[in-house]
Each structure stands twice: as C-alpha cells, then as structure tokens.
Amino acid sequence: MSTVKKDSKIILVGSGVFGLSTALHLASNEYTNITVFDRLDSETQRFTLLKGADTASADINKVFRAQYAEKKHYQDLAFQALEIWQKWNRDIHLLPEEESKKFTSLQLLDMCGTLKIDYIFGWEEKASKENYIKEGLEALRYDLDDPAELKRAKAAGYGPKLEVALQLKNSRIPQLVGASDSSSGILYASRCLQYASCLCRSMGVKFILGGCKGTFKEYICDSDIKGIITEHGKKHFSDLAVINSGPWSTKLVPELSGINEAAADNVLICKIPDSRRDLKVKYSSKNFPMLAWKSGHSREHERLGGLFLFPCMEPEGYMKIVIRQTKYTNPEVLEDGRFPSLKRQIALRLSTT
Ligand SMILES: Cc1cc2nc3c(=O)[nH]c(=O)nc-3n(C[C@H](O)[C@H](O)[C@H](O)COP(=O)(O)OP(=O)(O)OC[C@H]3O[C@@H](n4cnc5c(N)ncnc54)[C@H](O)[C@@H]3O)c2cc1C
C-alpha cells in the first residue's frame, strides 16, 4: 500500500455508521479526497429501515451504554463518544430551522437511562459496577434493593422510570433485583446517520450512492489494490480503499471469515396510534426507561432472556422490542470454499393492525 497523504484518493465502501464515521474522521483530519460508495441510495432512503435501508445502522434507535462488564476500554471509548454525541445534540439546535429540518431537528442521543432487571445479577452487571466504583462513577448507577440508592434515584428524577420494576417486585417477582444506569440511553440511529452524512458533505466528502454505480463488484489489482470496479463496470482508482460494508464485508474481504460474521436478532417495531396519547406519554423516554430484562451474555440465554424494550420514539410513536436470545446466521459458500455467515436481504413485513 502506498503511503497515504492528505490529498490521496481514498475510497470507502459502505455508508453505515462505520463508513460515515471513517469519512468524518478522515475529513476532520484534513484528508481532502474521500469518496463513499454504497449499494443503497442511503441518503434518499434517509438511512431509514422503513424506507428500505436494510442495514444494521439504519435502525430507528440503538442502545448507547458505557457499562461493558470487564471491558474497561469499551467504557472509556463510550465516554469519549458521549462528549461528541452531546456536542452534536447542542449543534443541531444551533442550526437555522430550515437547515436542521433537512435531516432532523430533534436530539440524536437521549440519555433516558436503562433499567436492568433480573432474578439475579449476572457477573457482567457485577463487573460493570466494580469498574464504575474504581473510576469514581458509582453515582451514575442506582441499585434497586438499596433504599438510600432509591432515594437518590428519585431525587435525580428517575422515580417514574423505576415504577415498572418496583411494581413487579411488590407484586409478582419479590426476588427481583435491578439497577438503573443513568449513563446510558438511546441513539436515534437513522437521524444520526442523516446528520453525519450532512457533516461529511459539508467537509467535501463525495458520495456515489445506489444501484450499479454505487455497488462494489471487484478490486482493481496488480501487486496491490489500486481501486475498485463497481457493478456497472466503471473503474475508480484510489490510493486507499477501505471496506466498511458491515455484515457484507466478509464477501468483499474473505480473510474476515471467522472474524466478521452476520447474525440476526428478532426485532419487533410497533407504532402507538396517534389517538393513544395516554400510551405515548406513559412510554415516553421522559417517563419510561430503556428496559433490559436478563441482559448480559451470561443471562440472555435464560427463558425470555436478552429482552430490551425501548421507550416510545417521538414524534413517530414507534416502540421497539429486541430479543437477543436466538441468533440467526446465513452461511454462504465463497469461491475459496469458506462458508461465513453473510448478510441476507430482508423482506419487511408491515402490518397496520
Ligand atoms: C438488530 C440489531 C440491533 C443492534 N443494536 C445495537 C445497539 O443497540 N447498540 C449498538 O451499539 N449496536 C447495535 N447493533 C450493532 C450495530 O448496529 C452495528 O455494529 C453497526 O451498525 C454496523 O455498522 P456498519 O457500518 O459496519 O454496517 P452497516 O450498517 O450494515 O453498513 C454497511 C453498508 O455497506 C453497504 N454495502 C454492502 N455491500 C456493499 C457493496 N458491495 N457495495 C457498496 N456498498 C455495500 C450496505 O448497503 C450498508 O449501507 C445492532 C445490530 C443489529 C443487527
């Protein structure tokens, strides 16, 4: 690979969170010749699942968290990212209204907190707690079975968000344990990508999106990779080509087999009708937390484990439930005989009932 200079031609394949984030960081570091390719016309689809963007990143919302059990480096990265998300939340509100409407005029990160409940604390929860204590961050979490912590949580405004757990404990599950993590929340993923692509464009990043012109087919190679050829046969020479194609990456870079494998979870999105204002208020992130039942790898294989209920997304009224219990893979045989799990096109099933 030739040495990359500030004006080197850089191609990024994929406009998901990794592609856009790579573009943004390169552009912020004064690399001036960046082009992002994608098989989807992601900007027209507004990075939105319900408009046909079948990518991992184009989701209505995602969990943002800093508690990663023993993985302290993830915790540190999350707190670094938090500063950027908070800056973006502020920057959006400083934009002229017409400009902000192009992608979103709403916040990107909502620090609504996560309420983790279970019959027992898994080792991950204990390790996360220890890490927070070591770092002096213990004030950011509240244990449900400690009256002093409960008092502190209520004083910090988390009272309504603990109701669901306290009701369960006082009625059906007396042995229930739980913790409220105020250092977590939800990211409105599609809106985040819309904003990130807007920032990329403002820094001169070019996009070739959608159909054959945006779809990577093969590399231009001699002794080294010299660029890419897209589905419609056009050659794009570059000094550096970076594959950010998420679960498709293993097809484009077969060496990733065994490292990068596609796996699908069960996701259910329902819409609260506009007429049910009461439900929208009840499940609003102002009153309802991100709810995690039996979370953490050691707990999610239990019955109904790994269940996440997201608060209502406003103004649309979407609520999302993810169950991380069963993972689905899609092994495909590659030319070299390897059979990694690759991304499969999804068929969206929309119901109006
Ligand atoms: C159901 C689900 C829930 C998740 N929840 C969370 C969560 O709550 N919190 C969290 O932090 N993470 C979560 N993740 C993980 C996170 O979403 C992914 O790690 C992340 O979005 C991956 O981003 P990416 O850019 O690598 O891939 P993608 O978003 O899949 O982007 C890859 C892009 O490459 C493009 N592409 C593919 N092939 C080609 C080609 N041949 N030519 C051109 N373009 C191509 C695709 O069209 C796509 O736009 C979740 C993942 C899933 C699936």
The ligand as an ORCA input file, in Angstrom:
! r2SCAN-3c Opt
* xyz 0 1
  C     -30.806     -5.771     15.163
  C     -29.543     -5.071     15.596
  C     -29.552     -4.304     16.745
  C     -28.383     -3.664     17.155
  N     -28.420     -2.888     18.260
  C     -27.330     -2.178     18.628
  C     -27.391     -1.278     19.723
  O     -28.440     -1.138     20.351
  N     -26.279     -0.557     20.039
  C     -25.113     -0.693     19.317
  O     -24.124     -0.007     19.642
  N     -25.031     -1.546     18.270
  C     -26.107     -2.277     17.913
  N     -26.045     -3.135     16.850
  C     -24.782     -3.247     16.130
  C     -24.612     -2.074     15.154
  O     -25.850     -1.748     14.569
  C     -23.622     -2.472     14.052
  O     -22.405     -2.881     14.638
  C     -23.323     -1.306     13.124
  O     -24.496     -0.649     12.691
  C     -22.562     -1.821     11.921
  O     -22.342     -0.733     11.062
  P     -21.580     -0.934      9.687
  O     -21.373      0.405      9.107
  O     -20.388     -1.799      9.923
  O     -22.568     -1.842      8.818
  P     -23.927     -1.478      8.042
  O     -24.749     -0.529      8.793
  O     -24.562     -2.771      7.671
  O     -23.419     -0.725      6.750
  C     -22.792     -1.401      5.704
  C     -23.066     -0.635      4.441
  O     -22.327     -1.247      3.374
  C     -23.140     -1.237      2.224
  N     -22.675     -2.276      1.294
  C     -22.701     -3.613      1.464
  N     -22.202     -4.239      0.402
  C     -21.845     -3.277     -0.483
  C     -21.275     -3.295     -1.787
  N     -20.963     -4.432     -2.427
  N     -21.058     -2.111     -2.410
  C     -21.377     -0.926     -1.803
  N     -21.920     -0.865     -0.571
  C     -22.149     -2.017      0.086
  C     -24.542     -1.505      2.771
  O     -25.562     -1.107      1.858
  C     -24.537     -0.676      4.039
  O     -25.028      0.639      3.832
  C     -27.192     -3.802     16.411
  C     -27.193     -4.574     15.244
  C     -28.358     -5.196     14.843
  C     -28.346     -6.015     13.566
*
